[in-house]
Amino acid sequence: MDYLEEYKKYQKKLNDLSYTISILSYDLETICPKNDLKRAYEVINNYEIMKSNLYNSDEYYDILCNLINKDDLDDVTKMSVRLEHKEITKERLVPEHLRNKGFKISSDAHLNWLEGRENNDFSKFITSLDELIDYNKKVARYKDKNKEPYDVLLDMYEDDMDQNKYDEFFQLIEKELLPVLKKCQSAPKKYNTDIRNIKFDIDKQKHLTKDIAEMMGFNSDFGIIAETIHPFSNTINKDDARITTSYKEELLFSNIYSVMHEIGHAFYDLGSGTLYNNTPLFGGTSMGLHESQSRFFENYLGRKKAYINHLYELLIKYFKDELKGYTKDDIYYYVNDVTDESLRVEADELSYPFHIIIRYKVEKALFKGEIKAAGVEKYFNDLFYKYFGYYPKNLTNGAFQDVHWTGSFGYFPTYALGNAFGAQFYYSMIKEINIDKDLEEGNFKNIKDWLLKNIHIYGRSKKNFEVIWLATKEKFNPEYYIKYLKDKFNQIYDLKEEI
C-alpha cells in the first residue's frame, strides 16, 4: 500500500466534510429559518458523525501509524501526521457510540437554549445542561482516567493548562484588579453620558461596518459579514473567512467592536495561509492564542485613543447629526467606560476578566459535583453580586446568556488567558512599531505584518506557549496584563495615587 497516497485521499475526504459542515453551520447560525433549525441540526450531525467515524477509523489510524516514523515526508506532511496521530490516539479511547452521541446532545441543548433565550424560560436547557455535564465527564474519563474531567477539558482548549494554573492566574487578577475595578465603577464619568441614549440607523451601521472591515484589510474577495445572535468567526480556508455581527440601533459600538473582534480571529486563521491550507496545520494552535488575536484588534487597537481619533471621522461621515456636539474624547471615554454591565459581550476591558472568573468557577463547581444545573443560577448570581454589587435581572442577562454551555466546557477561561497573551504581544510590538501613528492614519498594515511574522505564520505547527516565546522572547507573564490595565485605567480615571 502507498500510505502517503492513501493519506492524501483521506485528507481530501476529511476536508470536503469539514467544508460542508462549516457552510451548513454558518447557514444555520445566520439565515436558516426558525422552523427548519431542527432538521438543519440533524443534517449537520449526520455529517459530523461521518467525519468523526472516518477520522477515527482503524484504516486511517493505521495509515498514520505507518507514516509517523517515515523520514522522507515533506515537513508539512510530517508535522500534520504527528499532530493527527496524537489527537486521534486520544480520541479513539472514547467508544464510537459515545463520541457520536455527543453531537445530538449538543444540538438539542442549542435548540433548548435558543428557545430559553426567546422566552426567558430555560427549564428545558437546564435538563440539557445536566446531560451535557454527565456526557463530558464520561468522555473526559475515557481520554485520561488519571486526571479530573475538568482538567481534561481545559487541556483540550489550551495545552498545558489545568485548574491549578488557572486558579493561580485568576487569583492574581482578583488581587490586583478587583480594587481598581471598584474604584473605576464609582468614579465620575469623563464624557457626555447622553451618548448612551442615541439610536443609530442600522443601514448606516452596515455601511460603516464595511468601511472599518476594509480599512483593516478584510474584504469581499475572501471575507463575508452576516448577522447572528451571538457573533462568531468561521474561517474555512485561506480563501473563505466568514464572520458575523449583531446590529441594534442603540448598540453601535457593540457592533463595531464585535466586527473587529471576529476579524481578529479570521486574520489569525488566514495568516497560516497557503503553506498549511487544507492541512491539519491550518488555523490557530489554541483558543487562548485565538482569543488573544480577536481581543487584540478589539481592545488593544480598537479602543486606543489613536484609533478613536481616526474612527471619529468615519462616525461623523455616517452619523453627523446624531453625534453633533460630541467630541473625540467623548467617544474615547465612552468606549472605555468601566461599568457593571451584566452582559459579558458588552463588558469593558477591566470588568471583562471577572465575567470569565464567574463562569470558570461555575464550571468547576458543576464538574466537581458541587452543584447541578438547577443550582447554576444561584451560584452564578452570588458570584456576580460579589464582583458587581447586584444580581442579574434574569437568566437571559445572567447565568445562561452565553451559548457556550450548549457544548463547550473549558473554553471560557481562554478568553481571559487570551487577553493576557495579548498584553504580552502588545508590549513586544510597541518596541518595533509606532502603533499610535499607524492607527491615527487608519493603517493596519505594519501591525498585521508583525502579527503574521511572529504569531499567525506558525498555524498549528507550534504550541501555544512556544509561540509566545518566539514572539516575545519571554515565557508567558500575566504581569503584562496587570500593568496594561492598571496603566490604562489609571490614566482614564486619574487613580494613580489611590492604586
C-alpha positions as CSV (number, residue, x, y, z in Angstrom):
1,M,0.0,0.0,0.0
2,D,1.2,3.5,-0.8
3,Y,0.4,5.0,2.6
4,L,1.2,8.6,1.6
5,E,-1.2,8.4,-1.3
6,E,-3.9,6.9,0.9
7,Y,-3.2,9.6,3.5
8,K,-3.8,12.3,0.8
9,K,-7.1,10.6,-0.2
10,Y,-8.3,10.6,3.4
11,Q,-7.3,14.2,3.8
12,K,-9.3,15.2,0.8
13,K,-12.4,13.4,2.1
14,L,-12.0,14.9,5.6
15,N,-11.5,18.4,4.2
16,D,-14.6,18.1,2.0
17,L,-16.7,17.0,5.0
18,S,-15.2,19.9,7.1
19,Y,-16.1,22.3,4.3
20,T,-19.7,21.0,4.1
21,I,-20.1,21.2,7.9
22,S,-18.8,24.7,8.0
23,I,-21.1,26.0,5.3
24,L,-24.1,24.4,6.8
25,S,-23.3,25.6,10.3
26,Y,-22.8,29.2,9.1
27,D,-26.1,29.0,7.3
28,L,-27.8,27.6,10.4
29,E,-26.5,30.4,12.6
30,T,-27.3,33.2,10.2
31,I,-30.1,32.7,7.7
32,C,-31.7,29.4,8.4
33,P,-35.5,29.8,9.0
34,K,-36.5,29.1,12.6
35,N,-38.9,26.3,11.6
36,D,-36.1,24.4,9.9
37,L,-33.5,24.6,12.7
38,K,-34.1,21.1,14.0
39,R,-33.8,19.5,10.5
40,A,-30.6,21.6,9.8
41,Y,-29.1,20.2,13.0
42,E,-30.0,16.6,12.1
43,V,-28.2,17.0,8.7
44,I,-25.1,18.7,10.3
45,N,-25.0,16.0,12.9
46,N,-25.0,13.3,10.2
47,Y,-22.0,14.9,8.5
48,E,-20.3,15.3,11.9
49,I,-20.7,11.6,12.6
50,M,-19.4,10.7,9.1
51,K,-16.4,12.9,9.6
52,S,-15.7,11.6,13.1
53,N,-16.0,8.0,12.1
54,L,-13.7,8.5,9.1
55,Y,-11.2,10.4,11.2
56,N,-11.1,7.8,14.0
57,S,-11.3,4.8,11.7
58,D,-8.9,1.8,12.0
59,E,-7.9,2.3,8.4
60,Y,-6.9,6.0,8.8
61,Y,-5.1,5.4,12.1
62,D,-3.2,2.5,10.5
63,I,-2.1,4.9,7.8
64,L,-0.9,7.5,10.3
65,C,1.0,4.8,12.3
66,N,2.8,3.7,9.2
67,L,3.7,7.3,8.2
68,I,4.7,8.7,11.6
69,N,8.3,7.5,11.5
70,K,9.0,7.9,7.8
71,D,11.9,10.3,7.2
72,D,11.1,11.0,3.5
73,L,8.0,13.1,4.1
74,D,8.0,16.8,3.5
75,D,7.9,19.0,6.6
76,V,4.2,19.9,6.4
77,T,3.1,16.3,6.0
78,K,5.4,15.1,8.7
79,M,4.0,17.7,11.2
80,S,0.4,17.0,10.1
81,V,0.8,13.3,10.6
82,R,2.3,13.7,14.0
83,L,-0.4,16.1,15.1
84,E,-3.2,13.9,14.0
85,H,-1.7,10.7,15.3
86,K,-1.5,12.4,18.8
87,E,-5.1,13.7,18.6
88,I,-6.6,10.5,17.2
89,T,-4.8,8.3,19.7
90,K,-6.6,10.2,22.5
91,E,-10.0,10.4,20.6
92,R,-10.0,6.6,19.9
93,L,-10.0,5.9,23.6
94,V,-13.7,7.1,23.6
95,P,-16.1,4.5,22.3
96,E,-17.5,5.4,18.9
97,H,-21.2,5.3,20.0
98,L,-20.4,7.7,22.8
99,R,-18.5,10.1,20.5
100,N,-21.4,10.2,18.1
101,K,-24.0,10.6,20.8
102,G,-22.4,13.9,21.7
103,F,-23.4,15.7,18.5
104,K,-27.1,15.2,19.2
105,I,-26.9,16.1,22.9
106,S,-25.2,19.3,21.9
107,S,-27.5,20.3,19.1
108,D,-30.6,19.5,21.3
109,A,-29.1,21.7,24.0
110,H,-28.5,24.5,21.5
111,L,-32.2,24.4,20.4
112,N,-33.3,24.4,24.0
113,W,-31.0,27.4,24.7
114,L,-32.4,29.3,21.8
115,E,-36.0,28.7,23.0
116,G,-35.0,29.6,26.5
117,R,-33.4,32.9,25.4
118,E,-36.5,33.8,23.3
119,N,-38.9,33.1,26.2
120,N,-36.6,33.6,29.2
121,D,-37.6,30.1,30.2
122,F,-34.5,27.9,30.4
123,S,-36.2,24.9,32.1
124,K,-35.5,22.6,29.0
125,F,-31.9,23.8,28.8
126,I,-31.3,23.1,32.5
127,T,-32.2,19.4,31.7
128,S,-29.9,19.5,28.7
129,L,-27.1,21.1,30.8
130,D,-27.1,18.2,33.3
131,E,-27.0,15.7,30.4
132,L,-24.1,17.7,28.8
133,I,-22.1,17.7,32.1
134,D,-22.6,13.9,32.5
135,Y,-21.6,13.3,28.9
136,N,-18.5,15.4,29.1
137,K,-17.4,13.7,32.3
138,K,-17.7,10.3,30.7
139,V,-15.7,11.4,27.6
140,A,-13.0,13.0,29.7
141,R,-12.6,9.9,31.9
142,Y,-12.1,7.8,28.7
143,K,-9.4,10.2,27.4
144,D,-7.5,10.4,30.7
145,K,-8.7,8.4,33.7
146,N,-5.8,9.8,35.8
147,K,-7.0,13.5,35.5
148,E,-10.0,15.2,36.9
149,P,-12.6,15.5,34.0
150,Y,-12.5,19.3,34.0
151,D,-8.7,19.3,33.7
152,V,-9.0,17.1,30.6
153,L,-11.5,19.6,29.1
154,L,-9.3,22.6,29.9
155,D,-6.3,21.0,28.2
156,M,-8.4,20.4,25.1
157,Y,-8.8,24.1,24.5
158,E,-5.4,25.2,25.9
159,D,-2.4,22.9,26.0
160,D,-0.6,22.7,29.4
161,M,-3.4,24.5,31.3
162,D,-5.3,23.0,34.3
163,Q,-7.3,24.1,37.3
164,N,-4.2,24.8,39.4
165,K,-2.7,27.1,36.8
166,Y,-6.0,28.9,36.1
167,D,-6.6,29.3,39.8
168,E,-3.2,31.0,40.2
169,F,-3.9,33.2,37.2
170,F,-7.3,34.3,38.4
171,Q,-6.2,34.8,41.9
172,L,-3.6,37.3,40.6
173,I,-6.4,39.1,38.7
174,E,-8.6,39.3,41.7
175,K,-5.9,40.5,44.0
176,E,-4.5,43.2,41.6
177,L,-7.5,44.3,39.6
178,L,-10.6,44.0,41.8
179,P,-9.8,47.1,43.9
180,V,-9.2,49.0,40.7
181,L,-12.5,47.8,39.2
182,K,-14.4,49.0,42.3
183,K,-12.8,52.4,42.2
184,C,-13.4,52.9,38.5
185,Q,-17.0,51.9,38.7
186,S,-17.7,54.6,41.3
187,A,-15.6,57.3,39.7
188,P,-17.2,60.3,37.8
189,K,-17.7,59.9,34.1
190,K,-15.5,61.9,31.8
191,Y,-17.8,62.0,28.8
192,N,-21.3,63.3,27.9
193,T,-23.4,60.3,29.1
194,D,-26.3,61.3,26.8
195,I,-24.5,59.4,24.1
196,R,-25.8,56.2,25.7
197,N,-29.3,57.1,24.6
198,I,-28.6,57.8,20.9
199,K,-30.1,55.4,18.3
200,F,-28.0,54.8,15.2
201,D,-29.7,53.7,11.9
202,I,-28.9,50.1,11.1
203,D,-28.4,50.6,7.4
204,K,-25.8,53.2,8.1
205,Q,-24.2,50.9,10.6
206,K,-23.8,48.3,7.9
207,H,-22.0,50.8,5.6
208,L,-19.8,51.8,8.5
209,T,-19.0,48.2,9.3
210,K,-17.9,47.6,5.7
211,D,-15.6,50.7,5.8
212,I,-14.0,49.5,9.0
213,A,-13.5,46.0,7.8
214,E,-11.9,47.2,4.5
215,M,-9.7,49.6,6.4
216,M,-8.5,46.6,8.4
217,G,-7.8,44.6,5.3
218,F,-10.9,42.4,5.4
219,N,-12.8,42.5,2.1
220,S,-15.3,40.6,0.0
221,D,-12.6,38.8,-2.1
222,F,-12.2,36.3,0.8
223,G,-14.5,37.5,3.6
224,I,-18.2,38.0,4.4
225,I,-20.0,39.6,7.3
226,A,-23.5,38.2,8.2
227,E,-25.9,38.7,11.2
228,T,-26.5,36.4,14.1
229,I,-27.5,36.5,17.8
230,H,-24.1,35.6,19.1
231,P,-21.2,36.8,16.8
232,F,-18.6,34.3,15.8
233,S,-15.9,33.6,13.2
234,N,-15.8,30.7,10.8
235,T,-12.7,30.5,8.6
236,I,-12.9,27.6,6.2
237,N,-9.6,28.0,4.2
238,K,-7.3,30.8,3.0
239,D,-10.0,32.0,0.5
240,D,-13.1,31.9,2.7
241,A,-13.3,33.7,6.1
242,R,-16.9,34.2,7.3
243,I,-17.7,36.4,10.3
244,T,-20.9,37.7,11.9
245,T,-22.1,40.6,14.0
246,S,-25.3,41.8,15.6
247,Y,-26.9,45.1,14.8
248,K,-29.0,47.1,17.2
249,E,-29.9,50.8,17.0
250,E,-28.7,51.5,20.5
251,L,-25.5,49.5,20.3
252,L,-23.4,51.0,17.5
253,F,-20.1,50.4,19.3
254,S,-21.0,46.9,20.2
255,N,-21.3,46.2,16.5
256,I,-18.0,48.0,15.7
257,Y,-16.0,46.0,18.3
258,S,-17.7,42.7,17.5
259,V,-16.6,43.1,13.9
260,M,-13.0,44.0,14.9
261,H,-13.0,41.0,17.3
262,E,-14.2,38.5,14.7
263,I,-11.8,39.9,12.1
264,G,-9.0,39.3,14.5
265,H,-10.0,35.6,14.7
266,A,-10.2,35.5,10.9
267,F,-6.7,37.1,10.4
268,Y,-5.1,34.5,12.7
269,D,-6.5,31.6,10.7
270,L,-5.8,33.3,7.4
271,G,-2.2,34.0,8.5
272,S,-1.3,30.4,8.2
273,G,-2.0,30.8,4.6
274,T,-1.0,28.8,1.5
275,L,1.6,26.6,3.2
276,Y,-0.8,25.0,5.6
277,N,-4.0,25.5,3.7
278,N,-6.3,22.4,3.7
279,T,-4.0,20.6,6.1
280,P,-4.4,19.8,9.8
281,L,-1.9,22.7,10.5
282,F,-4.2,25.4,9.1
283,G,-5.6,27.8,11.7
284,G,-4.8,28.7,15.3
285,T,-3.0,26.5,17.7
286,S,-5.1,27.1,20.8
287,M,-8.2,29.0,21.9
288,G,-6.1,31.3,24.1
289,L,-4.0,32.4,21.2
290,H,-7.1,32.8,19.1
291,E,-8.7,35.0,21.7
292,S,-5.5,37.0,22.1
293,Q,-5.8,38.0,18.4
294,S,-9.5,38.8,18.5
295,R,-9.2,40.8,21.7
296,F,-6.0,42.4,20.4
297,F,-7.9,44.0,17.5
298,E,-11.0,44.8,19.5
299,N,-9.3,46.3,22.6
300,Y,-5.5,46.8,22.3
301,L,-6.0,48.6,19.0
302,G,-9.7,49.4,18.7
303,R,-10.1,51.2,22.0
304,K,-6.8,53.1,21.8
305,K,-7.1,56.9,21.6
306,A,-5.2,57.0,18.4
307,Y,-7.7,54.7,16.7
308,I,-10.6,56.6,18.1
309,N,-9.2,59.8,16.6
310,H,-9.3,58.1,13.1
311,L,-12.6,56.3,13.8
312,Y,-14.3,59.6,14.7
313,E,-14.1,60.9,11.2
314,L,-15.9,57.7,9.9
315,L,-18.5,58.1,12.6
316,I,-19.2,61.7,11.6
317,K,-19.4,60.6,8.0
318,Y,-22.4,58.5,8.8
319,F,-23.8,60.0,12.0
320,K,-23.1,63.7,11.7
321,D,-26.5,64.7,13.2
322,E,-26.6,62.0,15.9
323,L,-23.1,62.9,17.2
324,K,-23.4,66.7,16.9
325,G,-21.7,68.2,19.9
326,Y,-19.8,65.1,20.9
327,T,-16.0,65.1,20.8
328,K,-13.3,62.6,20.2
329,D,-12.8,62.5,23.9
330,D,-16.4,61.7,24.5
331,I,-16.1,58.7,22.2
332,Y,-12.8,57.6,23.7
333,Y,-14.0,57.7,27.3
334,Y,-17.4,56.2,26.4
335,V,-15.9,53.1,24.7
336,N,-13.5,52.7,27.7
337,D,-16.1,53.3,30.4
338,V,-15.9,50.9,33.3
339,T,-19.3,49.8,34.2
340,D,-21.3,47.0,36.0
341,E,-22.7,45.7,32.7
342,S,-24.4,42.3,33.1
343,L,-23.7,41.0,29.6
344,R,-20.2,39.6,29.1
345,V,-20.1,40.5,25.4
346,E,-20.8,44.2,26.2
347,A,-18.3,44.4,29.2
348,D,-15.4,46.8,29.3
349,E,-11.8,45.6,29.4
350,L,-11.4,46.0,33.1
351,S,-14.5,44.2,34.2
352,Y,-14.3,41.5,31.5
353,P,-12.0,39.1,33.3
354,F,-14.4,38.9,36.2
355,H,-17.2,37.8,33.9
356,I,-14.8,34.9,32.9
357,I,-13.9,34.2,36.5
358,I,-17.6,33.7,37.4
359,R,-18.1,31.2,34.5
360,Y,-14.9,29.4,35.3
361,K,-16.0,28.9,39.0
362,V,-19.4,27.8,37.9
363,E,-17.9,25.2,35.5
364,K,-15.6,23.9,38.3
365,A,-18.5,23.5,40.6
366,L,-20.5,21.6,38.0
367,F,-17.7,19.2,37.2
368,K,-16.8,18.7,40.9
369,G,-20.4,17.8,41.5
370,E,-20.9,20.7,44.0
371,I,-23.9,21.9,42.1
372,K,-26.3,20.6,39.4
373,A,-27.7,22.7,36.6
374,A,-30.7,23.8,38.7
375,G,-28.2,25.4,41.1
376,V,-26.3,27.3,38.5
377,E,-28.5,30.5,38.7
378,K,-27.9,31.0,42.4
379,Y,-24.2,30.1,42.2
380,F,-23.7,32.4,39.3
381,N,-25.7,35.3,40.8
382,D,-23.9,35.1,44.2
383,L,-20.6,35.4,42.4
384,F,-21.9,38.2,40.2
385,Y,-23.0,40.1,43.3
386,K,-19.5,39.7,44.8
387,Y,-17.9,41.4,41.8
388,F,-20.6,43.8,40.5
389,G,-22.7,44.5,43.6
390,Y,-26.1,43.4,42.2
391,Y,-28.0,40.4,40.9
392,P,-28.7,39.9,37.2
393,K,-32.4,40.6,36.5
394,N,-33.0,37.2,34.7
395,L,-31.3,34.2,33.3
396,T,-31.0,35.8,29.8
397,N,-28.9,38.6,31.3
398,G,-27.3,36.2,33.8
399,A,-26.2,32.6,34.0
400,F,-27.5,31.5,30.6
401,Q,-26.7,34.5,28.5
402,D,-23.9,32.6,26.6
403,V,-24.3,29.9,24.1
404,H,-21.1,28.2,25.1
405,W,-22.6,25.8,27.6
406,T,-24.5,24.0,24.8
407,G,-21.4,22.0,24.2
408,S,-18.1,23.8,25.2
409,F,-16.8,23.4,28.7
410,G,-13.3,24.6,29.5
411,Y,-13.4,27.3,26.7
412,F,-14.4,30.3,28.8
413,P,-11.1,30.6,30.7
414,T,-9.2,31.0,27.4
415,Y,-10.9,34.4,26.9
416,A,-9.1,35.8,30.0
417,L,-5.9,34.0,29.2
418,G,-6.1,35.3,25.6
419,N,-6.4,38.9,26.9
420,A,-3.2,38.3,29.0
421,F,-1.4,36.8,26.0
422,G,-2.4,39.9,24.0
423,A,-0.9,42.3,26.6
424,Q,2.5,40.5,26.3
425,F,2.3,40.7,22.5
426,Y,1.4,44.4,22.7
427,Y,4.4,45.3,24.8
428,S,6.7,43.4,22.4
429,M,5.1,45.0,19.3
430,I,5.4,48.6,20.5
431,K,9.2,48.1,20.8
432,E,9.2,47.8,17.0
433,I,6.2,49.7,15.7
434,N,4.7,53.1,16.3
435,I,1.2,51.8,16.7
436,D,-0.3,55.2,17.6
437,K,1.0,56.8,14.4
438,D,-0.4,53.9,12.2
439,L,-3.8,53.9,14.0
440,E,-4.2,57.7,13.6
441,E,-3.9,57.1,9.9
442,G,-6.2,54.0,9.9
443,N,-3.2,51.9,8.8
444,F,-3.2,48.3,10.0
445,K,-0.5,47.0,7.6
446,N,2.5,47.2,9.9
447,I,0.5,45.8,12.8
448,K,-0.8,42.9,10.7
449,D,2.7,42.2,9.3
450,W,4.1,41.9,12.8
451,L,1.4,39.6,13.9
452,L,1.8,37.5,10.8
453,K,5.5,37.2,11.2
454,N,5.5,36.5,14.9
455,I,2.3,34.6,15.5
456,H,0.0,33.8,12.6
457,I,2.6,32.2,10.3
458,Y,3.0,29.2,12.6
459,G,-0.6,28.0,12.2
460,R,-0.9,24.8,14.4
461,S,2.8,23.8,13.8
462,K,3.8,25.3,17.2
463,K,2.3,25.0,20.7
464,N,0.7,28.0,22.5
465,F,3.5,28.8,24.9
466,E,6.1,28.1,22.3
467,V,4.5,30.8,20.1
468,I,4.6,33.3,23.0
469,W,8.3,32.6,23.5
470,L,9.0,33.0,19.8
471,A,7.1,36.3,19.6
472,T,8.2,37.9,22.8
473,K,11.4,36.1,23.7
474,E,9.9,35.6,27.2
475,K,7.8,32.9,28.9
476,F,4.2,33.8,29.5
477,N,4.0,36.5,32.1
478,P,0.5,37.7,33.2
479,E,2.0,40.8,34.9
480,Y,2.0,42.5,31.5
481,Y,-1.8,42.2,31.5
482,I,-2.0,43.7,35.0
483,K,0.3,46.5,34.0
484,Y,-1.6,47.3,30.9
485,L,-5.0,47.5,32.6
486,K,-3.6,49.5,35.6
487,D,-1.8,51.9,33.4
488,K,-4.7,52.5,31.1
489,F,-7.4,52.9,33.6
490,N,-5.2,54.9,36.0
491,Q,-4.9,57.4,33.1
492,I,-8.6,57.4,32.3
493,Y,-9.9,57.7,35.8
494,D,-6.9,59.6,37.4
495,L,-6.5,57.0,40.1
496,K,-2.7,56.9,40.3
497,E,-2.3,57.8,43.9
498,E,-5.1,55.5,45.1
499,I,-4.0,52.3,43.4
